[in-house]
Amino acid sequence: MFPIVYVHIGDRAAPHLTESVGQSLRASPDAPVHVVLSPNTVMAEPLAKLGAQITLSSDLKPTPEHRSFMRRVRRRLGKKRGFWRFATERFFYLEELLRKLGATRALHLESDNYIFFAVSEAAPALARLYPGMAAPFLNDRMCIPGVVYVGDVDALTALNRFIAAKVTEEAIHTRRWYVPPAMARLRMGITLHDMSLLADFRAGGGALGMLPVAPPGYTLPADMADRCRAIADYSYGFDELRMIFDGSAFGHYLHGYDPAHHDQRGTVGKDDPDSVVRASDFGFERINLKDRSIDPVVTFDGREIRVASIHNHAKARILS
């Protein structure tokens, strides 16, 4: 079994999730699509109508690492309604679902990411290239886990052990002097979040590879030299997969930033300054996501490059 898995925790409606699930079913019709949702969700019915298989988070058995994470993270949602906590906690739910399904491999998508390839076609190359896990990277210090290939569920377990240990360590380190270590908790997003944790896991030798986000021959922007050791790492796997993934470049450039967390004014047509890939280096003549008959393609140095995914950071309705 090689499922596509989403994890959407919280009670918020997410029309972009419905679009993403619909696109996954179109692009990869032979892959079962599973969505983990909170018990208080409003998303179960529309997603089930599309053909997704729904699992409530309350029906999954927490791992010891997940329980540790929950003890160390503040449960108050705050003004961002738990965004940073849920973004990290999803990896525990992902592992628990895969264990429940008896699946060793999966493609995990964030709710604002769209894929344009069949999982079954890419599976052999992904398995050869990434024995553990893989995801796009913004730069060496930041992973953008909008599309995560899990080639071995044990690698996901190792990641979750790393996350639980880092959260515990940081909670104790940053606690107020009067708080006993056993009672220390932190708020995700202040010092830790999913993007930095995954990058740290890889930097420490964890089995997390880089999905290609640029074609071979792409030149590192001069201002990124201190955040990218080797630009060739960002093209790893392209020769076999023959496509690139969108970490934080194309979706931002085409549709702007998420208005819930950023000032969106003036962001359309602008590069992400923290990304090793600058969208303005590419041509977008064949990016028409509303035309389902055309696979998205960008041009670079006179070549057409197939686009495997688009990160819809703005949460816009871009397919309908």
Steps between C-alpha positions, in 0.01 A plus 500: 500500500628846405241753621485877476444639850382836628479609864268791577472565873268763645146612431567742217343454157760475224364532144856469368520154662196390302667625181825325586334167574304524176820565306677204664214273399522626141879488472542165673170309472652168602626629837263496799466844661475510879427808710549521877256749652412625848176369653348851489575546131267642238706349219405132523187508282635696200822298495318167527278603208812543288612146582749560781517254788452682832668410829434702815805584705323367808494153340879482475715361779760758611859384499717563808670782309165656417396489866830661595442775243151567632630528858764755401298730271258761624146410403359852483448573132568875509430744218636261235265226623771244556653533154861429599410220741281323247761545225749301706258259667382374161809281468394301804152449358654405166708227663204372702280477191766315300547253784124449516478445122804272498658728239876547486499772232286806434490841339397762753360832379421819686151628436628783276711289265396351165672215318505445123643149472386145567650356816527154345711635212742682730515227765792294356726805461404636841583165660843489335584858587365528854512194725374706794304819435522806275354850474572831326733747675491878502867517594734287710341629821136464405292212364168569326308177567208569270572173318668230708596160363514232768696206366534323835263553790789430738668817371185687594519346847859624530389849398226502763742385768728788400211750513381380841853517644568848358168636629568358847852641500385846390208507745734430790766740374261795455280448809462767767719443804203412721365230265623147584658319201227237503236772455679700231306571180557718196297660223587369156608761248689720743820298510406183313281408203469220246720664234801552725457166675509304175806692382673432832410132473667479159804702613546256788514201267131411492366308201339800329605571144431798276239482226620691191384863495726619217634344179870415465697807402302740714724771648487585868389860564797697631323603820432136597863387526486489880185283500582245231804277514449344156241607244531158334320352803185682390503318166561156646265244347401711199671271249275213608180680597516747207304762693544760772296565814386837625636576844454871544548648155235453232182511707614813683597667175173420321246556776670681788527423870241368744298805609427335836866528601654762271430834341416378152524838329765504232599135543372370165790496255756527778767244587528345843824662623587197715474246219795361304261483202380831360184465296588804291775288340229286335235552234136425579341499156364148554375536857123495457372292788137546399565309177514143630612368161840667528760387752669806650838579348750778565777603264862541601804563281304404188368178653154397610497364857206300630358626830410224746323719755378852570500647851182708525626713788229763444226238554335626181252309287743441216353193332139610466 
